[in-house]
Amino acid sequence: MTRLGRNNRLRIVKRTDIGIFLDGDRFGEILLPRRYGRDSMQPGDEVDVFIYNDSEDRVIATTQQPKAQVGECAYLKVVGTSKYGAFLDWGLPKDLLVPFGEQQKPMQQGYSYTAYLFVDESTDRIAASTRLENHLSLDGSGFKPRQVVDCLIYGKSDLGFKAVIDGTHLGQFYANETFQPLHYGERVNAYIQQVRQDGRIDLMLQLPSQRERDQLSAAIVSHLQQNHGVSSLTDKSPPNDIYQTFGVSKANYKKALGKLYKQRRITIEKHQITLL
């Protein structure tokens, strides 16, 4: 079955002066314009093409690859706006429309946004949406703790950063556990920290391990010894300050401090920690 907004492998029906016509199933014969065809393409052969709507809303084929396909998310730049909505550059001659009703907030030309591509059932046209929660799942029941996932950073919240997980789900990185700068549109490998009772997914950038915790505890003690037994890096310090010194998240640093405190090796005060 030929799928609009996706890569398809279609059979060549005939060659003409304007291009190659392909068997598009329910769409009938689909034109692959002459500029995309090759002399070696002959009737009966199968070719790999992307199917989309051209500027006149005809279903057409191309050998060009867009930056994303229907059912996927991508970080795309707004190249224009009109009374219909905002238009994104997705790598094809016809820009991709984000209708006003599919905009999480008003989109501005020159800015980039994470958008989900879908086929609008009312018009049978490819469109995009920044209302990700309407299209992606918040139920992480199919994921397991420590599972490796691909994440696309798309937004911020009061708690930290929001991410698209494996192109299908939404999750959350917590600011106090994020040990490196994250940016909109950035893809990172991450891990499932936990699936909460409400099904929502918490993410983490690194896996904690006993060896890493022991190494961090030793690094903190060494740091204190080199600074006359006192450090201003407490459990209240900014995450970036902690990362610059120890290369770990604030959450892991706090756990290491707690371990050293229980071992009676340090005291923790509001503005400093002291080696005993």
N, C-alpha and C positions, 0 to 999 in steps of 0.2 A: 504493500500500500504506500502510495506516494504521500509524504508528510511535508506540509507547508512549514517553512522555517527551519528545516533540518537538511542534513546531507542525505542524498538518495542515490541509488544506483539504478539508472533507467536505460531502457533499450532505445536505440536510434531507429526512428521510423523512416525518415527521409532527409535528404540534403536539398537545400534550395539556395537561391542567391542571397537571401537575408540571414540564413543560418541553418542550424540543424534542428529538426523537430523530434521530440522524444515522447515516448508513450508514458503519459502522466496519470494513468488509471482514471480516477474520478474527475481529474482536471482536464481530461482530453489530451490533445497534443500540446506539449509545452515547448516553446522556442528557446533554444540555446543560441543567442546572437552570434553572428559570423565571427566577431572579433575573439570569441572564446573557443571557437572550433579549431580542429586541426585536420589537415588533409587525410591523416590516417584514420579518422573517425568515419566509419561507413555503416550503412543500414544493417541492422542485425546486431551490431556491436553494443556493448553496455558501457556507459560512462558514469563517472562519479561527479555529481553536480549538487549545488545548493539551490533550493527552491524558495522563491520569495515573491513579493508583489513589486512590480516596477512603478515608475512615476505615474502611470495611467491605471494603476491597480490591476494590471494583468498579471497572472501567474507566469513567472519566467524563470529560466535556469541560468546559472553562472558557474564557472569554475573557480571564481574568487571565493575566499573563505572569510566570513564575517568574524568579528571579535567575540561573538556569542551566538548560540542557536536557541530556538524555542525550548523552554524548560531549563535554561541556564541563567546564571547571574554574571554580570560584568560591570566593571567600573568604567563608565562612558562619559564623554564630554558633551555638554549642550552646545550645539552650533547655531541654534536659532530658536525663536519662539513665534507663535502666531495665536490667532483666536481659537485654535484647536488644541493647543498645548505646547510642549517643548519637543525639540527634535535633537536626537542623539546621533553622533558619528559612530557607526558600528562597522565601518570598513567597507560598505557597499555604496553604489552611486546614489541610491535613495536613502535619505536619513530615516531614522526610526522614531516614530511618534510616541510620546508619553502624554496621553490625554490628561486634562486637568483633574479629572476624577481619580486618576491613578497616581497623582503626585502626593507624597507624604507631606511635603511643604512646597510652596511655589518655587519652581526651578528657574535658575538664572543663566543666561548665556555666558559662556566662558568657564563655568564651573562644571565639575565632574561629580557624578552620583553613581551609586550602585543600583542597578536596575535588573529586574527579572523580566525575561522575554516570554510572551505568551501569544496565542492566537485568540483574538477577540471573536467570540462566537456570534455576536450580533452582526458583524461586518465581514467575518472570515478574512481578516487582515492581521498581519503581525503587528503587535504593539508591545510597549514596555511599561513597567510599573515600578515605582519606588516604595509602594506600600507592600513591603516584603511579607509582613505578617498575614496578608490576605492570600499569599500564594505559597509560602513555605511553612513547614510544620514546626510547631513548638513542642511537640510530643517526642521526647527522646527515649522512649521505652525500648527502642531497638538497639540502643548503644550501651556499651559496657565501660565501666571505669578503666582508665589507662589505655583505651582504644585510640589508635593514631587516626587523626582526621585532618583534612585540608580545610583551612579557614580563610575566608575573605573578609577583611575588616570593612565594615560599612557604616558604623556610627558610634556615638558615645551615649552613655547614660550617667546618672549620678554615681553609679557603682563602678563603672569602667568602660570597656569597649564591647560593642556588639559585633557578632561575626556570623556569616553564612557558613554553615558546616556541610562539607561535601556537596554543596549546591542544592541541598534539599531541606535543611533544618536551620534553625536560628539558635544561637547560644551566646554566652556572656563570659568575658574575661574580667576579673576583678582587678581594680587599679592597684590595690596593695599586694597583689600577687604577680604583677606584670613587671618583669625585670628589664625590659628593653622597650624603647620607643616604638609605638605602633602608629600607623598612618592609614587614612582612608584609602581603600583600593589595594592595600597590601595583602599579599597571600602569604600565609605562614603555616608550617606544620605544627600541630598542637595535639593535645591529649584530652580525652574526656576526664574531667575531675570527678564529677558525680552527676547523676540524673536525680533531681529533687523529687519530692513526693507529688508535686504538681506537674511533673513531666518535663519541666524546663531543664536546660543543660548548662552546667558550669564547666568552663574550660580552663586549662593550664598550659603554659608554654614549655614546662619541663617536668619530668617525673622525679619525685623525691625518692631518695634511696638512703639506706643506712650509711653507706660509705660516704656519700656526699654530705650527709649531716655531720658525720664525724670529722670530715675534712673542714667543713665550715666552722665547727666548734674550735678546732685547732687553729684556724686562721684568725678567729676572733681573739683567742688568747694571745697569739703572737702579736697581733695588732696592739693589744693592750700593753704587752711587755715592751714594745718599741716606743710607746707613748707614756712611759712612767706610770703604767697601771690604770690610766684613765682614758676614756673616749667619749666624745660628744654624740656618737652615733647610737641612739637609743631606739627603743621600739616605737617611738613617735617620730623618728626622722623621716624626711621625704624619701620615697622609693628610689629616686634617681641618685641621691647621695649614697644610699646603701649599695646600689648597683655599681656605682663608680669605684667604690672601695673593695667590694667583695665579689661583684659579678653575679649576684643572686637577687631573687625577689625579696620584697619586704616581708612577705609571709614566711618564707623559709628562714630569713634572718631572725624574726621574732621567735620562731620555734627553737632555733639554736640558742638564743639568749635564755629562753625558758629552761632549756636543758641544763645550761651552765649554772643558772640560778638554783635549780633543784639540787645540783651537785655541790652547791655552796662554794662555787669558784668565783662568782661575781655578785655584786650588788647592783640593783637597777634603781636609779633615781630619775626624777623628771627630766633633768638636763644632761645626765651622764651615766655611764656604767663604770664600775670600779672593780679591778681585779683584787681578789682576796689572797 
